[in-house]
Amino acid sequence: MAIADPRVADALKLYLVDGLAIRVIARKLGMSRNTVRRLVGRGVSKPRTTAPPRTSLLTPYETKLKTLMLETPELSAPAVLEKLRADGYRGGVSILRERLRGLRPREKEAFLTLDFKAGEAVQVDWADFGFALPGVPRRVSAFVMALCHSRYLYLEFTLSQSMGSLLRCMERGLRFFGGTTHVDIFDNMKTVVIQHNRDGIAFNRNFIEYASSRGFAVRACNVRRGNEKGRVERPIGFVRSRFWPGRHFSDLMDLNVQALAWRDDYANNRVHEVTGKVPALVFQHEEKAVLRPMPTTPFNTDDVEGQTVTKLFRVRFDKNTYSVPPGLVSQPVVVRADDEWVRVMLGIKEVAAHRRSWLSGVDLELSSHRATALELKPGATRDGLPPILLRMGDVAARYFKVAAAGTKSLHRETVRLVFFAEVYGATETADAMAEVMSSGHVGADYVEYVLRQKKGLVPRAPPLKLGNPELDEASLPEPDLSRYDNLDAKRDATCSANENDS
């Protein structure tokens, strides 16, 4: 075959016959090295040698390995190693295990399309959206409920995934749907599923109690089985791709207002990409009527924690501290909180209430608690006792005279006795103090034992404060009821005289 371009012949001669380098040929012919490479490439190419295939200690046993994997693919690597040892294999199990991964037949798992009847099930899950609120050091979470039949969606954003937050979101979601399904399907959140074990699934007892009160069964997805929660995973992805990008909001309420409008105006009224139907219409005409009615029995959805009041008359709750009456120092109390309020309970009595803070490291103090603490400082009132103890008269004077001679903290005694007087009553506390002294003791622990154990008293609401010291500290003497006995005697005598006259 003739070569049309004479430069090709010159380049090939210099390259193949004379054995010159590309650089030298380019200089001789006055052309670039890339042009020489292109011209030379049109000629006869140098023969390429292929490297021989790599061998390993397993190469002689390749045929047997393939046969074993075809006949018994479930054989483990140690079991195959035993068989190869008999044939003289001297390698280890590591390369054998690696080779078996390539030879073992892989069967792709087939997933069935899950079909749900109207009112049969709802799927529930959390989704994390990170630190999204300006100035709030807490992660934002989306609570998503999706009815499995209609794909009707409930969406709400929160700053916590605690048990209380879950239950409150569940309540609002069920009210939004207007009823409950037969079963609620959850991913493995710790507030619902404690663990999977050989005996089955260990559910959180508190959540099971809630589910029982609302009349639905609880089902947990199997571990690493995303196909079992597709009805809620798709809406979460939909929220991430359609609602969230470019969204601006000032606080949690603003975020939820925008989410509600998007959910009702768009998400539930679009044509669903899987069913080809509008979720809101399917829900209205097919599913709403078959939901179970929402039970009217109330269920407490508060976050509940047991705490001990610190010496600074504070309780710690959810990364913040809240003040309580100083008389509660060292007392065990129960903290109850919802989305708006944090309440401190002593038994059935509420002793403090604060607006809940969703920040971190914040100390919240009521001015009334500080004022009470100042009153309880030694020397703040005459005789060193607060007014409520002074009104006890001789009992309190004798009690503290004895206590002053001992080693007990007078301040702690004052704080606790004021607390007892407020929640059990001043008269009952004075009687208990007198009873304790009659037994040869002094001490708030003894007084508390008499009040709570011997008399069986329970805390009661403190007296109403009017804000006027003269009225708040006024003490009225006990009325003398013996005069009514005299009136009854006179009335009886008069009645007897009238009967005799008749």
C-alpha positions in Angstrom: 0.0 0.0 0.0 1.5 3.3 -1.1 2.0 6.2 1.3 0.7 9.5 -0.1 2.4 11.8 2.3 6.2 11.7 1.7 6.8 12.9 5.3 5.4 9.7 6.6 8.0 7.7 4.6 10.9 9.9 5.8 9.7 9.7 9.4 9.2 5.9 9.3 12.7 5.4 7.8 14.4 7.5 10.4 12.4 5.8 13.2 12.3 2.2 12.2 15.5 1.8 10.0 17.8 4.3 11.5 16.4 4.0 15.0 16.5 7.7 15.7 14.6 9.2 18.6 11.4 11.3 18.1 13.2 14.5 19.2 16.0 14.0 16.6 13.5 13.1 13.8 11.5 16.3 14.6 14.7 18.4 14.4 15.8 16.8 11.1 12.4 17.1 9.4 11.6 20.6 10.9 8.3 19.5 12.5 7.0 19.2 16.0 7.5 16.0 18.1 3.7 15.5 18.2 3.5 15.5 14.4 6.3 13.0 14.2 4.5 10.7 16.7 1.4 11.0 14.6 3.2 10.1 11.4 5.1 7.3 12.9 1.9 5.9 14.3 0.6 5.3 10.8 3.4 2.8 10.1 3.9 -0.6 11.5 3.4 -0.6 15.2 5.9 -2.3 17.5 4.6 -5.6 18.8 3.1 -5.4 22.2 3.8 -8.0 24.8 1.1 -9.0 27.3 2.1 -9.8 30.8 1.4 -13.4 31.8 -1.6 -13.8 34.2 -0.7 -13.5 37.9 -0.7 -16.7 39.8 -1.3 -17.4 43.5 -1.2 -20.3 45.8 -4.9 -20.9 44.9 -4.4 -21.1 41.2 -4.0 -24.9 41.0 -7.2 -25.2 43.0 -9.4 -22.8 40.9 -11.4 -25.6 39.3 -12.2 -27.3 42.6 -13.2 -23.9 44.2 -15.6 -23.2 41.4 -17.1 -26.6 41.7 -17.6 -26.3 45.5 -19.2 -22.9 45.2 -21.6 -24.2 42.5 -22.6 -27.2 44.5 -22.5 -25.8 48.0 -22.3 -22.0 48.0 -23.0 -21.8 51.8 -19.7 -23.4 52.7 -17.6 -21.1 54.9 -14.0 -20.3 54.2 -12.7 -22.5 57.1 -14.7 -25.5 55.7 -13.2 -25.0 52.2 -9.8 -24.7 53.8 -10.1 -28.1 55.3 -10.9 -29.6 51.9 -8.0 -27.9 50.2 -5.5 -28.9 52.9 -6.2 -32.6 51.9 -5.1 -31.7 48.4 -1.9 -30.0 49.5 -2.9 -26.3 49.7 -0.3 -24.5 51.9 -1.8 -21.0 51.9 -3.9 -19.3 54.5 -7.6 -18.6 55.0 -7.3 -14.8 54.2 -6.6 -15.2 50.4 -9.1 -18.1 50.3 -11.8 -15.9 51.9 -11.1 -13.1 49.4 -11.3 -15.5 46.4 -14.5 -17.1 47.6 -16.2 -13.6 47.7 -15.6 -13.5 43.9 -16.7 -17.0 43.2 -19.7 -17.3 45.6 -23.0 -16.8 43.6 -24.8 -13.6 44.6 -28.5 -13.7 44.7 -30.2 -10.3 44.6 -33.0 -10.1 47.2 -36.4 -9.7 45.8 -38.7 -7.2 47.5 -42.4 -7.4 47.4 -44.5 -4.3 46.9 -46.2 -3.6 50.2 -49.9 -3.0 49.8 -52.0 -1.4 52.6 -55.7 -1.1 52.9 -57.4 2.2 53.8 -57.0 2.8 57.6 -54.6 -0.1 58.0 -51.3 1.6 58.9 -49.3 4.7 59.3 -45.5 5.0 59.2 -43.7 7.4 61.6 -40.1 8.6 61.7 -37.8 11.4 62.6 -35.4 13.3 60.3 -32.5 15.4 61.4 -32.0 18.9 59.8 -29.0 20.0 61.9 -28.4 23.4 63.7 -30.8 25.4 61.5 -32.4 28.0 63.9 -30.4 31.2 64.2 -28.9 31.5 67.7 -30.3 28.2 68.9 -27.7 25.6 69.8 -30.1 22.7 69.3 -30.6 20.4 66.3 -33.9 20.7 64.4 -35.8 17.5 63.8 -38.8 16.9 61.5 -41.5 14.6 62.8 -43.2 12.9 59.8 -46.3 10.7 59.7 -47.6 9.3 56.5 -50.8 7.2 56.0 -49.7 4.1 54.0 -52.8 3.9 51.8 -53.5 7.5 50.8 -50.0 8.9 51.4 -51.6 11.7 53.3 -48.8 13.5 55.3 -48.4 15.2 58.7 -45.3 17.3 59.2 -43.9 19.1 62.3 -40.5 20.5 63.3 -39.2 20.2 66.9 -36.1 20.8 68.9 -36.1 17.5 70.7 -36.7 13.8 70.0 -37.4 12.9 73.6 -40.3 10.7 74.7 -42.4 13.7 75.6 -41.8 15.4 72.3 -42.6 12.2 70.4 -45.9 11.7 72.3 -47.0 15.3 71.8 -46.2 15.1 68.1 -48.2 11.8 68.0 -51.2 13.5 69.6 -51.2 16.4 67.2 -50.7 14.0 64.2 -53.6 11.8 65.3 -55.8 14.8 65.7 -54.8 16.1 62.3 -55.9 12.7 60.7 -59.0 12.6 62.9 -58.4 9.1 64.1 -56.0 6.2 64.4 -55.0 3.3 62.1 -54.9 -0.3 63.2 -51.1 -0.3 63.4 -48.3 2.3 63.5 -45.0 1.3 61.9 -41.8 2.8 63.4 -38.2 2.8 62.6 -35.9 1.7 65.4 -36.0 5.0 67.5 -35.0 4.4 71.1 -38.2 6.0 72.4 -40.1 3.1 70.8 -37.7 0.2 70.3 -35.2 -0.6 73.1 -33.5 -3.5 71.2 -33.9 -6.4 68.8 -32.8 -9.8 70.3 -33.2 -13.5 69.7 -36.5 -13.5 71.6 -38.0 -10.7 69.5 -38.3 -6.9 70.0 -38.1 -5.2 73.3 -40.4 -2.1 73.1 -40.3 1.0 75.4 -43.0 0.4 78.1 -44.0 4.0 78.2 -44.7 4.1 74.5 -46.6 0.8 74.6 -48.9 2.4 77.3 -49.5 5.3 75.1 -50.3 3.1 72.1 -52.7 1.1 74.2 -54.5 4.2 75.4 -54.9 5.3 71.7 -55.9 1.9 70.4 -53.2 1.1 67.8 -50.7 -1.7 67.6 -47.0 -1.0 67.3 -44.8 -2.6 64.7 -41.0 -2.0 64.3 -39.1 -2.3 61.1 -36.4 -4.9 60.8 -32.9 -3.7 61.1 -31.4 -2.4 57.7 -34.7 -3.0 55.9 -35.4 0.4 54.2 -38.1 -1.1 52.0 -40.3 -1.6 55.1 -40.5 2.1 55.8 -40.7 3.5 52.3 -44.0 5.2 52.9 -42.3 7.6 55.3 -38.8 7.6 53.8 -40.1 9.1 50.5 -41.9 12.0 52.2 -38.8 12.8 54.3 -36.8 12.9 51.0 -39.6 15.0 49.5 -39.3 17.5 52.4 -35.5 17.7 52.0 -35.7 18.3 48.3 -38.8 20.4 47.9 -39.5 22.3 51.1 -36.1 22.8 52.8 -33.8 24.2 50.1 -33.6 28.0 50.3 -36.0 28.2 53.2 -35.6 31.2 55.6 -37.2 31.4 59.0 -36.7 33.4 62.2 -37.6 30.8 64.9 -39.3 27.4 65.4 -42.8 28.8 65.2 -42.0 30.6 61.9 -40.6 27.3 60.5 -43.7 25.3 61.5 -46.1 28.0 60.1 -44.3 27.7 56.7 -44.2 23.9 57.0 -48.0 23.7 57.7 -48.8 25.9 54.7 -46.5 23.9 52.4 -47.9 20.6 53.7 -51.6 21.6 53.2 -51.3 23.7 50.1 -48.8 21.6 48.1 -47.5 18.3 49.6 -51.0 16.8 50.2 -52.6 18.3 47.1 -50.0 17.3 44.5 -50.3 14.2 42.2 -48.3 11.5 44.0 -45.4 10.3 41.9 -46.1 6.6 42.8 -49.9 6.3 43.0 -50.7 9.0 40.4 -53.4 10.2 42.7 -53.8 13.3 45.0 -53.2 12.2 48.6 -55.7 14.7 50.0 -58.5 13.4 47.8 -57.8 9.7 48.5 -57.7 10.5 52.2 -61.0 12.4 52.1 -63.0 9.9 50.0 -61.4 6.5 51.0 -59.4 6.6 54.2 -60.8 9.2 56.6 -64.1 7.4 57.2 -62.4 4.1 58.1 -60.0 5.5 60.7 -60.7 4.5 64.3 -62.2 7.3 66.4 -59.7 9.2 68.5 -60.1 8.2 72.2 -61.0 11.1 74.5 -59.2 9.7 77.5 -56.3 12.1 78.3 -52.7 10.9 78.4 -49.9 12.8 80.0 -47.3 13.6 77.4 -44.9 15.6 79.6 -41.2 15.0 79.8 -40.8 13.7 83.3 -37.5 13.7 85.3 -36.8 13.2 89.0 -34.4 15.8 90.4 -33.0 17.0 93.8 -33.0 20.7 94.5 -29.5 22.1 94.7 -28.3 24.4 97.5 -28.8 27.3 95.1 -32.5 26.3 95.1 -32.3 25.2 91.5 -33.3 22.1 89.5 -31.5 21.0 86.3 -33.5 20.1 83.3 -32.7 19.7 79.6 -29.4 21.7 79.7 -30.8 24.6 81.8 -31.5 25.4 85.5 -34.8 26.6 87.0 -35.3 28.2 90.4 -37.7 26.8 93.0 -38.8 28.0 96.5 -35.7 28.1 98.7 -37.4 25.9 101.2 -37.0 22.9 98.8 -33.2 22.8 99.1 -32.1 19.1 99.1 -35.7 17.9 98.6 -36.4 15.4 95.8 -38.9 16.8 93.3 -40.3 15.8 89.9 -39.8 18.1 86.9 -42.6 18.0 84.3 -42.3 19.8 81.0 -44.1 20.3 77.7 -43.2 22.5 74.7 -44.0 25.7 76.6 -43.7 25.2 80.4 -41.4 23.6 82.9 -43.2 22.7 86.2 -41.7 21.5 89.4 -43.9 19.2 91.5 -43.7 18.1 95.1 -46.1 15.2 95.2 -49.3 16.5 93.6 -48.5 20.2 94.4 -46.9 22.5 91.8 -44.2 24.5 93.6 -42.7 26.4 90.6 -43.5 27.0 86.9 -41.2 28.6 84.3 -41.5 29.3 80.6 -39.3 26.6 78.9 -36.1 27.7 77.4 -34.8 25.9 74.3 -31.3 27.4 74.7 -28.5 25.8 76.6 -26.8 26.8 79.8 -29.5 29.3 80.8 -30.4 30.0 84.4 -34.1 31.0 85.0 -35.0 32.5 88.3 -38.3 33.9 89.6 -38.0 37.1 91.6 -40.3 35.7 94.3 -37.9 32.8 94.9 -34.9 35.3 95.4 -37.0 37.4 97.7 -37.9 34.4 99.8 -34.2 33.4 100.0 -33.3 36.9 101.2 -35.9 36.7 103.9 -34.5 33.4 105.1 -31.0 34.8 105.7 -30.1 35.0 109.4 -30.9 38.5 110.7 -33.3 39.4 107.9 -36.1 39.7 110.4 -36.3 40.5 114.1 -35.2 37.6 116.3 -33.6 36.1 113.2 -36.8 34.2 112.2 -39.1 34.8 109.3 -42.7 36.0 110.0 -44.3 32.6 109.4 -42.2 31.1 112.2 -42.6 34.1 114.5 -46.4 33.6 114.4 -45.8 30.2 116.1 -44.9 32.1 119.2 -43.3 30.2 122.1 -42.9 26.9 120.2 -40.6 28.4 117.6 -38.6 30.4 120.2 -38.0 27.3 122.4 -37.2 25.2 119.4 -34.5 27.5 118.0 -33.1 28.2 121.5 -32.4 24.5 121.8 -31.2 24.2 118.2 -28.7 27.0 118.7 -27.0 25.1 121.4 -26.4 22.1 119.1 -24.4 21.6 115.9 -27.2 21.7 113.3 -27.3 24.5 110.7 -29.8 27.1 111.9 -30.1 28.3 108.3 -31.1 24.9 107.0 -33.5 24.4 109.9 -35.2 27.7 109.1 -35.5 27.0 105.4 -37.0 23.6 106.0 -39.4 24.6 108.7 -40.7 27.5 106.6 -41.2 25.1 103.8 -43.2 22.7 106.1 -45.3 25.6 107.4 -46.1 26.6 103.8 -47.1 23.2 102.4 -48.5 21.5 105.5 -49.8 24.5 107.5 -48.3 26.6 110.3 -50.4 25.1 113.0 -49.6 21.5 112.0 -45.9 22.3 111.8 -45.9 24.0 115.2 -47.6 20.9 116.7 -45.1 18.6 115.1 -42.2 20.8 116.5 -43.7 20.6 120.0 -44.1 16.8 119.7 -40.5 16.4 118.6 -39.2 18.5 121.5 -41.4 16.5 123.9 -39.4 13.4 122.8 -36.1 15.1 123.6 -35.1 16.0 120.0 -34.9 18.9 117.7 -34.3 18.7 113.9 -36.2 19.2 110.7 -35.9 15.5 109.8 -37.8 14.6 113.0 -40.5 17.3 112.2 -40.9 16.0 108.6 -41.2 12.4 109.9 -44.1 13.5 112.3 -45.8 15.4 109.5 -45.5 12.9 106.7 -45.4 9.5 108.4 -47.2 9.8 111.7 -49.9 12.3 110.7 -50.0 11.3 107.1 -50.3 14.9 105.8 -49.9 15.7 102.1 -48.7 19.0 100.6 -51.3 21.7 100.1 -51.4 24.9 98.2 -49.7 27.9 100.0 -51.9 30.8 101.2 -52.7 33.5 98.6 -50.2 36.4 98.5 -51.8 39.8 98.0 -48.6 41.8 97.6 -49.2 43.9 100.7 -46.9 43.0 103.6 -49.4 44.1 106.3 -52.1 41.9 104.8 -49.8 38.9 103.8 -48.3 38.8 107.4 -51.6 39.4 109.2 -52.3 36.7 111.8 -55.8 36.3 113.2 -56.4 34.6 116.6 -58.2 31.3 116.7 -61.9 32.0 117.4 -63.3 31.0 120.8 -66.1 28.5 120.0 -67.1 27.9 123.6 -69.6 30.8 123.4 -71.6 28.7 120.9 -71.7 26.0 123.6 -73.3 28.5 126.0 -75.9 29.5 123.4 -76.8 25.9 122.8 -77.2 25.4 126.6 -79.5 28.4 126.9 -81.5 27.2 123.9 -81.9 23.7 125.4 -83.0 25.2 128.8 -85.6 27.4 127.1 -87.0 24.5 125.1 -87.3 22.4 128.3 -89.2 25.3 130.1 -91.6 25.6 127.3 -92.3 21.9 127.3 -93.0 22.0 131.1 -95.4 24.9 130.7 -97.3 23.0 128.1 
